[in-house]
Amino acid sequence: MNRKCERHARPVQKRWVRWGIPLGLCLVGPGVGAQQVTLYGTLDTGITYISNAGGGRLIEMQPNIMWKSAWGIKGTEDIGAGTKVFFDLSNTFNTATGANYGFGPSIGLTNDTWGTLTAGQLNDFMFMSLTIARWGPQLYSAPPYYTSAGPFNSLGLKFGSMDFNGQAGWYVFNNAVSYRSPTINGLSVGAMYAFGNVAGHMGRGDTHSFGLDYSRGPLQLDAAYTFTRSADIVQNGQAIRNWGVGGRMAVGAALVDAIYTNTRNTALGTGVQVIGGGLQYPLTQATTFSLNYHYDWANTAQKSYHANQIGAGIFYALSRRTDVYATAVWQRASGDGATAEVNYTMASSSTATQTVARIGITHRF
């Protein structure tokens, strides 16, 4: 390993392949000046308990929850005038079954003055701004269980209520192009467009997304908007509109966060709003505690269903690259016939409550 690159890599050892966002060690081949290639990866697996999954208790080996198990190669080439070409090719796999599938290939140009242009399979800004930027260091102790699902299947999503407001990054957008501005006085903006690729219908199946992020000292503020007609996400002929605002603040050693999102199926009129908050606190140098709460409520077209959810977790660093963790989440749904569903369980409860508990291990390389 190049020594200059090794020194640069040490501060980011505890970064992650997180729900499709790959980061890793820097490896530079000998004799290469303007080019840089990085090999990176993460493995995550654990045992999950679900109190009610379709009517019965479930104990399963569930992979890829706290972190996305994947390996990949990314690189940059300096082409002069402050501009670099970059690429990212990754392969995600199931640590329980060995199944493999591609995820998020991208290529683009970046310039410190003009910003970054990226093309490929991309996440929208509901995830990039309201999760990645808003949580920031809190991502280390924030499993996707903390994000939203629940008794909201009438939203018309292809996967029921799972990640209906896009906070877990479950949905990715094919044929996408995005632009992110440079950060000026703490402020950056972004926009993404995903083509629908339907002959004769430019707007059919397409997606628009916008993000705004502001960071100054201990304060982080974020906002995002996404409108999608993608048939991979919503039922044919329908559309989902998401928007939200949020942020975090450093308070002593703790990080506290808050969020509001608004989701609506514009064809059906069904909608859900979410308000929530959480914190991350270092108990020791190696031990981190996190807490999260959110309240979700639907409009009358979605039977006015409600859900309260609270989650907590302990995360312990065995080393710079390996962590063990334990986390638990409880959700209670309300409304006539409402059933609970914690995000990423892949199974709705047959009753108004659902409890999820998990112990797991993560290794990064």
C-alpha positions, 0 to 999 in steps of 0.5 A: 500500500502506498504510504501516503494513501495509508495515512489518508485511509486510517481516519475512515476505517470506521466508515461503511458500505451503508445501504448502497453508499460504498466507502473503503480503503485507498489502494494505489498501484505502483507507478500510477500518478493521476489514477487511483483505484480502491477495493472495498467491502463490508460483511454483515450478518446476525440473528433476528427475532420477530415477535409476529411475522404473519401470525407466528414468531420468527427467529432467522439468520437475517443478513445485510441489515445493519450494513449492506454486505458488498464488495466493489471497486471504485476509482478516479482519474485526474484529467486536469483543470481540477476535474476528475473522472470517477467510477464505482462498480459493486456487487451485493451478496446475501451472507446467509445464502450466497446469492449475488446481485449487482447494485449501484454502478455509476460513473461521473465527473467531479470538479471542486468549482463546478460540482459533481455529475453522476450517471448510473443506478442511483439513490434519490435525495430523500435518502442522500439528503435526509438520511446520509447527510442528516444522520452523518456519524449517526449512521454508525448506530442507526439500523434501517429498522429505525426508518418507516413502514407500518399499516400503510399498504394503500400507498400503492408501492410495489413492496407494500408499506416498506420504506414508503418515504425512502429513508432506508434507501430500499428503492434505487433508480435506474437510468438516472443522472444527478448533479451535486453542487460544490459546498459554498458557505456550508450550503449545497444543492442537488438534483436527479432525473431518472429516465422512464425509457418508454418510447413516445412518452418522455414522462412515463415512469420517470423520477425527479428528485432534489436535495438541499443540505446546510452544515455549519459547526454543530448544526446540520439541516437538510431538505428533499423532494422526490416525485416518481412514476417508476413502475419498479416502485409504484403500481402502473399509472400511479405516482408517489410524491415524497418531501421532507425536512430534518437535521441534527445537532451536536450537544456535548458528546451526543448527537440529536436529530429530528425529521418530518416527511410527507408521502402521498400517492397522487393518483389514489390520494392516500398519504402518510406523514412522519415526525421523529427524532433520535440520539447517539451517545458514546458510552465509552470509547468503544461503545455507542448507544442510540435511541430513535422514535417516530410517529406516523399518521395517515389521511382518511384515504388511508383509513387514518391509521397511526403507528408509534415506534421506538427503537434502541441499540448498543454498538461495540467496536471490537476493532477499527474494522469489526463491530458487534451490536444488539438492537430492538424495535417495538411498533404499535399500530392503531386504527380499525384493522391496522397491523404493525410492520417494522421496516426491513422485517419483510413481514407484517404482524397479524396484530397491532404490535410487532417487536424486532430484536437482533444481534449481529456482527459487521466487518469492513475491509 
